[in-house]
Amino acid sequence: MKYAIPCVNGKLCMHFGHCQEFIMVEVDDTTQTIVGTENLNPPPHEPGVLPQWLHEQGANVIIAGGMGSRAQQLFEQNGIQVVTGAQSAAPEELVNAYMTSSLVTGSNACDH
């Protein structure tokens, strides 16, 4: 299982389209433990590019602070589950919280 976390300065970027990098966190499904991370430089931000690119990277879930409704639809069309409203934290913290059902989410930080 791979989780995509849009980051700036090593923490969740509140708007996925403005991130400096994506940190991919790979989890062993059996043990529910993190087995690796990879920092990826995203392609230029253009409508529809990031969902397809993250699909090609093997992402299953994206955890974001904010994301527009059209982007959410595109991620879902690419087979990627979308979680919005997460607070800024280190990617590993977010993934561990998600796996233990303790990830606190608020309102989507993006209004478009």
N, C-alpha and C positions, 0 to 999 in steps of 0.2 A: 504494500500500500504506500502510495506517495502523496504527501501533502505539499502543496505549493503555498509559500508565504511571501507576499510582496513586502520587501524590506527597504528601509533607509537607515543607514548607520547601525545595522545589525538588529533592528527592531521592526515590528510590524509598521508599515506605512499605512496611514489611515485611508488613503485612496489608492487602490491597486494600480491605477493607470499612471501614477506619478512616482512609482518606486524606482530606486536605483538598481535593484537586483531582486531576483526571486531566489529564496532559499528553499530547496527541495529537501524535505525530511522524509527519509524512508523508514518504514516501520515493519517489523516482522509481525505478520498477522497472528501467528500462533502464540508468541510470547508477549505481544503488545509492547514491545520495546523498540526504541529507536536504534537502528543499525547503521545509519549514516546520514550525512547531510552533504549537499552540493550547492554551491553558489553559482547562479546562472545570470548572465547579462541578458536582459530581454531585448527583443527587436524593437525598433521605433514604435511608439504608441500610435496606432491607427485603429479605427474601428474594425473589430473582428479579428485582428491579428493575434492578440494574446491568448484567447481561448484555444485557437487551433495550435499555436506554438506550444502551450502548456500540455495540450493533449498529446502532441508528438513527444514531449519530454516524459510522458507516462504519469502525469498527475491524475489522482483520483478525487482529491478534495482540495479546494482553495479556501483558506481562512483569511478573511479581509476585514478591514475596518469599515470601508464603504465601497459600494459598487453600484453603478446605475442599473436600472432594470433591464435594459437591452443587453448589457454585458452579461448579466446573470442568465438571461435566456440563451445566449451564445455558449456560455460555459456548460449549461445543462444539455444543449444540443450536442456538445462534444463529450458528453458522458462524465462531466466533472461536477461533483456536488459542491454547492456554494454555501459558505457560512459567512454571514456578515455581522457587523456590530461588535467584533472583537476589539479589545483594548490593546494599546501598544505594549508589546512585551517581546521577549526573545522567542524565536520560532519554536525551539524545543519546549519551552514552557507552554506555548499555545497548543502544540500537538499533544503533549502529555495531558493537559487539561481537557482537551477534546476527547481523548481516548477514555478518560475516567468520568466523562459526563459532568465535569466541573467547570467547563469553559463558560465564563460569564460573557454574555453578549447583550449589547444595548441596541439602540436604534442604529440603523444604517447611516454611516457618516457621509453618504453621498445622496444628493437629492435630484439627480438627473437620470 
